Amino acid sequence: MAISSPSICPRCRSATIKTRSTSPVAGVWTVFGCDTCFYTWRSTEPDENTDPDKYPAVFRLDPADFAKVPEIPTIPPLRKSQT
């Protein structure tokens, strides 16, 4: 049983969705990801996480606002091992 790919992102409603991973047993779960806002979700999650119309409004993102973000923080380098 194949899991159908969503057409838009639940968080930002862009159409840049890709399949990121699939379960080792065919048809059990699929992980999808958005290349616009980097939201990632499993096909087995509830509608609040997967359906754009049910995704909580407070957490939605508008791709038009991304250009207004002053700076995206960088990831610091890894600390040296203490061993």
N, C-alpha and C positions, 0 to 999 in steps of 0.2 A: 504494500500500500504506500503510494507516494504522498508526501505532504506538499500541498501547493504553496508556492512562494507568494508572500504578500505583495501587493502592488505599491503601497506607500508606507512610509515610516509612521508608527503610532505617535512618536514624539514631535517630529518636525514636518510631517506630511510630504517629504520629498520622495521622489521615485528612484532613489539611488540605493536600492536594497539588493544585497547579495547574500547568498547562502554561505555561511562561515564554516559550518560543520554539520555532519549527520551522524546519527547513532550507528554503532557497529551492527546492530540488528535493524535491518531495513524497515523504515516507516515508524519507528518508535518516537523519535524526536528529531528536530532540525534546529540549528541555531542560525538566526538571521541577523544581519547587521546593516546599519545605515552608514553610507560613506559621507553623508553631509553632516550629521550631528553625532555620529559614532555611537548611537544607541544600539544595544544588542539585546536580543530576546530569544527565548526558546519557544518552539511551537506548542509546548505543553503548558505554558503560563496562562493565567486567567485573562479574560477579555480586557480587564483594566490595564494590562501590560501590552496587549497585542492589537487591539482594535482602536484605530485612530479616533473613532467617535466616542469611545468609552475611556480613553486615556485621560487621566486627571488634568484639567485645564491649567492648574497651578504649575505643573511640570512640563508643559508644552514649550517648544522652542520655535521661534520664527527665524528661518535662515537669513532673512533680510537684516536681522539684528546682529548677525555675526560680525559684520564689518565694523560695528560700533564698539565691539569689545576692545578695550584699550590694550590689553596684553594678555597673552595666554601664558600662564606660569610654566617654566621649564621644569623638567624632572631632574632633581639633583643627582650627582654621580653616586654610585654605590659606595657604601662605607667599606673600608678594608676589614677583612675577617679578623675576629678577635682570637682565633684559635692558634 
